[in-house]
Amino acid sequence: MNPTANVTAPSLTGRAGGESLSKYEQALAQYNCNISDAEVAAAVKRIIEEKVPENDTLEVKKFLMGSVELTTLKTTDSEESVLKFTEKVNEFEDAYPALPHVATICVYPCFAQIVSQSLEVEGVEVACVSGSFPSSQAVLEVKVAETALALKDGATEIDIVMSVGKYLSGDYETLCDEIAELKCVCGDKKMKVILETGLLPSCADIKRASILSMYAGADYIKTSTGKEKPAATPEAAYVMCQAIKEYYDKTGIQIGFKPAGGLNTVHDALVYYTIVKEVLGEKWLTNQWLRLGTSRLANLLLSEVLGQETKFF
């Protein structure tokens, strides 16, 4: 668990001028969050132009297939549709034994038991969005209960949404204490914290939110729910990866990264792969540390690997 998780922070409101900073303000003070959107955009443009073409290879596309979190988060999801969804992952291993299977099946908590009981492929995680996804607008007790129930029903990973409203109000204490409490519920199970970067005003805010989430207990930081626009962007990914690298350099704790929402093309996936490679390096280029939250991308990657249009999932 991260070093400051589950420690109560002093209030950020009503503090006298001479009073000491909270642990979360102290954490932020260790990092340079004074970054400009224009500088980030220029850095990303350079990476895309200069580095993406060299990663447009068959081997990288195979790797990316193995990093996909096959996701169904629709209002129309049912026990029947989720069971069919899971069975496609089971069938894939028999149909394409030489190719990597997806990393994860991601569903709502009410389907955790169906997925966990019907999934036959070893090494595929069962992820559940939890904590009043996608808004995170619920009392903490509800978030805790939903998370605990998802884990009881077989979830091996949990995706929660950072309380964006609390971040925008400057209530870092409550925001971080919620994350820490939910990580306590997860225990040794991995927890991803979704920043909903499209609702954050600037790259500086994305970096602050990344640092706060990691210090509070995130095992991964994730761009978006896919329910808000814009969702994942290369600029957000770049800032988040920079924050992960700096956090690792200071603490020695490796945090995973997951872009999600708006990954519509193989080129999109190659862009995120390249940003991770350039900013974080080879150590992050495994499906334990880089995940892609998508469904449509699985068929697109498979089609490119096989050299013909294929709609398997």
C-alpha positions as CSV (number, residue, x, y, z in Angstrom):
1,M,0.0,0.0,0.0
2,N,1.2,3.5,-0.7
3,P,3.0,5.2,2.2
4,T,0.4,7.8,3.2
5,A,-2.7,5.7,2.6
6,N,-5.2,5.4,5.4
7,V,-3.7,8.2,7.5
8,T,-6.1,10.9,8.6
9,A,-5.1,14.3,7.2
10,P,-5.8,17.5,9.0
11,S,-8.5,19.8,7.7
12,L,-7.6,22.0,4.8
13,T,-10.2,24.6,5.7
14,G,-10.0,27.3,8.2
15,R,-6.3,26.9,8.9
16,A,-4.4,29.8,10.4
17,G,-1.5,31.3,8.5
18,G,1.2,29.6,10.6
19,E,-0.4,26.2,10.8
20,S,1.5,23.3,9.2
21,L,0.5,21.9,5.8
22,S,-1.6,18.7,5.6
23,K,0.2,15.6,4.5
24,Y,-1.5,15.9,1.1
25,E,-0.3,19.5,0.6
26,Q,3.1,18.4,1.7
27,A,3.0,15.7,-1.0
28,L,2.0,18.2,-3.7
29,A,4.7,20.6,-2.6
30,Q,7.3,18.0,-3.6
31,Y,6.3,18.1,-7.3
32,N,6.3,20.8,-10.0
33,C,2.7,21.3,-10.9
34,N,3.4,24.6,-12.6
35,I,3.1,23.2,-16.1
36,S,1.5,24.8,-19.1
37,D,-1.0,23.2,-21.5
38,A,1.0,24.6,-24.4
39,E,4.2,23.0,-23.3
40,V,2.4,19.6,-22.8
41,A,0.8,19.9,-26.2
42,A,4.1,20.6,-27.9
43,A,5.8,17.6,-26.2
44,V,3.0,15.3,-27.2
45,K,3.0,16.5,-30.8
46,R,6.7,15.8,-31.0
47,I,6.3,12.3,-29.6
48,I,3.5,11.5,-32.0
49,E,5.4,12.8,-35.0
50,E,8.8,11.3,-34.2
51,K,8.2,8.2,-32.2
52,V,4.8,6.6,-33.0
53,P,5.8,5.3,-36.5
54,E,8.6,3.1,-35.1
55,N,6.1,1.4,-32.8
56,D,3.6,0.6,-35.6
57,T,4.6,-3.1,-35.7
58,L,3.0,-6.5,-35.5
59,E,4.6,-7.3,-32.1
60,V,3.4,-4.1,-30.5
61,K,-0.1,-4.7,-31.7
62,K,0.0,-8.2,-30.3
63,F,1.2,-6.8,-27.0
64,L,-1.6,-4.2,-27.0
65,M,-4.2,-7.0,-27.5
66,G,-3.0,-8.5,-24.3
67,S,-3.4,-5.1,-22.5
68,V,-7.0,-4.6,-23.4
69,E,-9.6,-4.4,-20.6
70,L,-12.6,-5.7,-22.5
71,T,-15.4,-3.5,-21.1
72,T,-19.1,-3.5,-21.1
73,L,-20.7,-0.8,-19.1
74,K,-24.1,-0.3,-20.8
75,T,-27.5,0.4,-19.4
76,T,-28.7,-2.5,-21.4
77,D,-26.2,-5.0,-19.9
78,S,-28.0,-8.2,-18.6
79,E,-26.9,-11.5,-17.1
80,E,-27.3,-13.0,-20.5
81,S,-25.3,-10.4,-22.4
82,V,-22.5,-10.4,-19.9
83,L,-22.3,-14.2,-19.9
84,K,-22.1,-14.2,-23.7
85,F,-19.4,-11.4,-23.4
86,T,-17.4,-13.6,-21.0
87,E,-17.8,-16.7,-23.1
88,K,-16.2,-14.9,-26.1
89,V,-13.0,-14.5,-24.0
90,N,-13.1,-18.2,-23.2
91,E,-13.5,-19.1,-26.9
92,F,-10.7,-16.7,-27.9
93,E,-8.1,-18.8,-26.3
94,D,-9.1,-21.9,-28.3
95,A,-9.6,-20.0,-31.5
96,Y,-6.3,-18.1,-31.4
97,P,-3.9,-20.0,-29.1
98,A,-0.9,-18.2,-30.4
99,L,-2.2,-14.7,-29.5
100,P,-2.4,-13.1,-26.1
101,H,-5.8,-13.1,-24.4
102,V,-7.2,-9.8,-23.0
103,A,-6.0,-8.6,-19.7
104,T,-9.3,-8.0,-18.0
105,I,-13.1,-8.2,-18.3
106,C,-14.6,-5.0,-16.8
107,V,-18.2,-4.9,-15.8
108,Y,-20.6,-3.4,-13.3
109,P,-20.5,-4.9,-9.7
110,C,-23.8,-6.7,-10.1
111,F,-22.2,-8.9,-12.8
112,A,-19.0,-9.8,-10.9
113,Q,-20.3,-13.2,-9.9
114,I,-21.4,-14.2,-13.4
115,V,-18.0,-13.3,-14.8
116,S,-16.0,-14.8,-12.1
117,Q,-17.9,-18.1,-12.2
118,S,-18.0,-18.4,-16.0
119,L,-14.5,-17.2,-16.9
120,E,-12.2,-20.1,-17.7
121,V,-9.0,-18.3,-19.0
122,E,-6.2,-18.2,-16.5
123,G,-4.7,-14.8,-16.1
124,V,-7.7,-12.7,-17.1
125,E,-8.7,-10.3,-14.3
126,V,-12.3,-9.5,-13.3
127,A,-12.5,-5.7,-12.8
128,C,-15.6,-3.9,-11.5
129,V,-16.3,-0.2,-11.6
130,S,-17.4,0.8,-8.1
131,G,-18.0,3.6,-5.8
132,S,-21.1,5.1,-7.5
133,F,-19.6,4.9,-11.0
134,P,-19.4,7.1,-13.1
135,S,-20.3,10.2,-11.0
136,S,-18.8,9.2,-7.6
137,Q,-21.7,11.0,-6.1
138,A,-22.7,8.9,-3.1
139,V,-21.9,8.8,0.6
140,L,-18.8,6.9,1.5
141,E,-20.7,4.1,3.2
142,V,-22.4,3.3,-0.1
143,K,-19.2,3.3,-2.0
144,V,-17.6,1.0,0.6
145,A,-20.5,-1.4,0.6
146,E,-20.6,-1.6,-3.2
147,T,-16.9,-2.2,-3.4
148,A,-16.9,-4.9,-0.7
149,L,-19.8,-6.7,-2.4
150,A,-18.0,-6.6,-5.8
151,L,-14.9,-8.2,-4.2
152,K,-17.0,-10.8,-2.4
153,D,-18.6,-11.8,-5.7
154,G,-15.3,-12.4,-7.4
155,A,-13.9,-9.1,-8.6
156,T,-10.1,-9.1,-8.6
157,E,-9.7,-5.4,-9.4
158,I,-11.7,-2.3,-8.6
159,D,-12.0,0.9,-10.6
160,I,-13.3,3.9,-8.7
161,V,-13.8,7.5,-9.7
162,M,-12.1,10.3,-7.9
163,S,-14.5,12.8,-6.4
164,V,-14.1,15.5,-9.0
165,G,-16.4,17.9,-7.3
166,K,-14.3,17.7,-4.1
167,Y,-11.1,18.2,-6.1
168,L,-12.5,21.3,-7.9
169,S,-13.7,22.7,-4.4
170,G,-10.1,22.2,-3.1
171,D,-11.3,19.6,-0.5
172,Y,-8.2,17.4,-1.0
173,E,-8.5,15.9,2.5
174,T,-12.0,14.3,1.9
175,L,-11.1,13.3,-1.7
176,C,-7.9,11.5,-0.5
177,D,-9.4,10.0,2.6
178,E,-12.2,8.4,0.4
179,I,-9.6,6.9,-1.9
180,A,-7.6,5.6,1.1
181,E,-10.7,4.1,2.7
182,L,-11.7,2.3,-0.5
183,K,-8.1,1.0,-0.9
184,C,-8.4,-0.4,2.6
185,V,-11.5,-2.3,1.5
186,C,-9.6,-3.6,-1.6
187,G,-6.7,-4.8,0.5
188,D,-4.2,-6.6,-1.8
189,K,-6.6,-6.3,-4.8
190,K,-5.6,-3.7,-7.3
191,M,-7.5,-0.4,-7.3
192,K,-7.6,2.0,-10.2
193,V,-8.6,5.6,-9.6
194,I,-10.3,7.4,-12.5
195,L,-9.5,11.1,-12.7
196,E,-12.1,12.0,-15.3
197,T,-9.4,14.2,-16.9
198,G,-11.9,15.8,-19.4
199,L,-13.5,17.6,-16.4
200,L,-10.3,19.0,-15.0
201,P,-9.5,22.5,-16.1
202,S,-5.8,22.2,-17.0
203,C,-2.8,20.0,-17.3
204,A,-1.6,21.3,-13.9
205,D,-4.9,20.0,-12.4
206,I,-4.4,16.6,-14.0
207,K,-0.9,16.4,-12.4
208,R,-2.2,17.4,-9.0
209,A,-5.1,14.9,-9.2
210,S,-2.6,12.2,-10.2
211,I,-0.3,12.9,-7.3
212,L,-3.1,13.0,-4.8
213,S,-4.6,9.8,-6.0
214,M,-1.3,7.9,-5.9
215,Y,-0.4,9.2,-2.4
216,A,-3.9,8.2,-1.2
217,G,-3.6,4.6,-2.4
218,A,-4.2,4.2,-6.1
219,D,-2.5,1.1,-7.7
220,Y,-3.3,2.5,-11.2
221,I,-4.4,5.9,-12.3
222,K,-6.9,6.0,-15.2
223,T,-8.0,8.8,-17.5
224,S,-11.7,8.6,-17.9
225,T,-15.0,6.8,-17.4
226,G,-15.8,7.1,-21.0
227,K,-19.1,8.7,-20.0
228,E,-17.8,12.3,-20.2
229,K,-16.3,14.3,-23.2
230,P,-13.5,14.6,-23.8
231,A,-12.4,11.2,-22.5
232,A,-8.8,10.1,-22.8
233,T,-6.4,12.4,-24.6
234,P,-2.7,12.1,-25.4
235,E,-2.0,15.3,-23.4
236,A,-3.7,13.9,-20.3
237,A,-1.8,10.6,-20.7
238,Y,1.5,12.4,-21.0
239,V,0.9,14.4,-17.8
240,M,-0.3,11.3,-15.9
241,C,2.8,9.3,-17.0
242,Q,5.1,12.2,-15.9
243,A,3.4,12.1,-12.5
244,I,3.8,8.4,-12.3
245,K,7.5,8.6,-13.2
246,E,8.2,11.4,-10.6
247,Y,6.2,9.5,-7.9
248,Y,8.2,6.3,-8.7
249,D,11.5,8.2,-8.5
250,K,10.6,9.6,-5.1
251,T,8.9,6.6,-3.5
252,G,10.1,3.5,-5.4
253,I,6.4,2.5,-5.8
254,Q,5.4,1.6,-9.3
255,I,1.9,2.7,-10.3
256,G,0.0,1.4,-13.4
257,F,-1.6,3.6,-16.1
258,K,-4.9,3.0,-17.9
259,P,-6.2,5.3,-20.7
260,A,-9.9,4.7,-21.3
261,G,-12.7,6.3,-23.2
262,G,-12.3,7.4,-26.8
263,L,-9.8,4.8,-27.9
264,N,-11.3,4.3,-31.3
265,T,-8.5,3.3,-33.6
266,V,-5.3,1.2,-33.6
267,H,-3.4,4.5,-34.0
268,D,-4.9,5.8,-30.8
269,A,-3.5,2.7,-29.0
270,L,-0.1,3.2,-30.6
271,V,-0.1,6.8,-29.4
272,Y,-0.7,5.8,-25.8
273,Y,1.8,2.9,-26.0
274,T,4.4,5.3,-27.3
275,I,3.8,7.9,-24.6
276,V,4.2,5.3,-21.9
277,K,7.4,4.0,-23.6
278,E,8.9,7.5,-23.9
279,V,7.9,8.8,-20.5
280,L,8.0,5.7,-18.3
281,G,10.2,3.3,-20.2
282,E,10.3,-0.4,-20.7
283,K,9.4,-1.3,-17.1
284,W,5.9,-0.2,-17.8
285,L,5.5,-2.1,-21.0
286,T,3.7,-5.2,-19.6
287,N,0.0,-5.8,-19.3
288,Q,0.4,-5.6,-15.5
289,W,1.3,-1.9,-15.7
290,L,-0.4,-0.7,-19.0
291,R,-4.0,-1.3,-19.6
292,L,-6.3,-0.1,-22.3
293,G,-10.0,0.5,-21.4
294,T,-12.0,-0.3,-24.5
295,S,-14.1,-2.8,-26.3
296,R,-14.1,-1.8,-29.9
297,L,-10.3,-1.8,-30.0
298,A,-10.1,-5.5,-29.5
299,N,-11.5,-6.4,-32.9
300,L,-9.5,-3.6,-34.6
301,L,-6.2,-4.9,-33.2
302,L,-7.2,-8.5,-34.0
303,S,-8.0,-7.5,-37.6
304,E,-4.6,-5.8,-38.0
305,V,-2.7,-8.8,-36.5
306,L,-4.5,-11.3,-38.7
307,G,-4.3,-9.0,-41.8
308,Q,-8.1,-9.2,-42.4
309,E,-11.2,-7.6,-41.0
310,T,-12.3,-9.8,-38.0
311,K,-15.2,-9.3,-35.6
312,F,-14.7,-11.9,-32.9
313,F,-15.7,-9.9,-29.8
